[in-house]
Amino acid sequence: MKLSKTTSRVTLGTVFVAAYVVVATSSWTVEPAPAEPIAHEAGEMESTSQRLKGGLIECASPNPELAHELARDIARSLANRASRASMVLYDRTTDTSCAYGADKHYDSASIVKPIILGALLLARSDHLSEDEQELAREMIVSSDNDATYTLWDSVGTENIQEFLDKAGMEDTILDEAGLMGLTQVTARDQATLLELLTGEDNSVLNAEERAYILGLMRNVQEDQRWGAPAGAPSGAAVQVKNGWLQRSERVKDPWDSGDWKVNSMGAFTGRAYDYGLVVLTENNRVPEGESPGVGWDYGMETIERVAKAVHRDLYPDRTPAAAGSPGRR
């Protein structure tokens, strides 16, 4: 891959995305129930499910105690949260996985951006121009929407769809009106993307291309390093991409007015680490008379509750990285 020094810049745009579609929703609250271990013969994978209102958290691991703890603690982290959430965890080191609402569709917001970059690399046959490299940096590191739409239009939806097909992201649906932030994604597909980027399969992107995307995600600006990295081990290399958008006031269903969509995906690598976490949320409400940021903060808190539980259970003896919530820009 021939990546040359970048020479051009684009003007930073807003990270706000106004959506003009209607999604019918209703309020709900998750409630933990006792974990339900599924017995297996010795030496086999142990699976545990934790029932929540709206579905099951399902965890599997060769370590039965770890599977049980993860299912229990993820349930506790989501208990009494008014927003809806889905999550997927994979850990290659411990051969552990968890999923909750993994196939439910959400507005992508900015977590679609690594997909766009993957499609661009696939379409350009190992070569990006200096302008494309600078636009890619602005898109991932700064989450700039103007840069994103320039690349979205340049690569084209046919090439983006080709990337999705090759990557096995079968449930990701591009918005027909061309609004990148309204791409419909699932936690399972986003985890598939993280596994592709951190794996060794060269059939979609080669090692240099994968490292290029991860390098940009590793250098996301400080005020956007919230969410999945919260509580991560200090020795892990953290690659993150977050996304957030607020529903337009023009929607017909009053429930959607002011509703925040807040998503986070992170890959944790280096040393003995090789795992990924995706948490998607919606219906992060803004109470009447409150600042719009209240809904955004609520979604971020929901994600970080899950993330801290996951990191703590996977690696309880590792010192957590300094992880906070620096806020929006």
Secondary structure, DSSP 8 states (H G I E B T S, - for coil): -B---------------EE---------------EEEE---TTS-EEEEEEETTEEEEEEESSHHHHHHHHHHHHHHHTT--SEEEEEEEETTTTEEEEESTT--EE-GGGGHHHHHHHHHHHTTSB--HHHHHHHHHHHHS--HHHHHHHHHHH-HHHHHHHHHHHT-TT-B--TT--GGG-EE-HHHHHHHHHHHHS---SSS-HHHHHHHHHHHHT--GGG--STTTT-BTTSEEEEEEEEEEE-TT-SSGGGTT-EEEEEEEEEEETTEEEEEEEEEEEE---TTS-THHHHHHHHHHHHHHHHHHHHHH-TTS-B---------
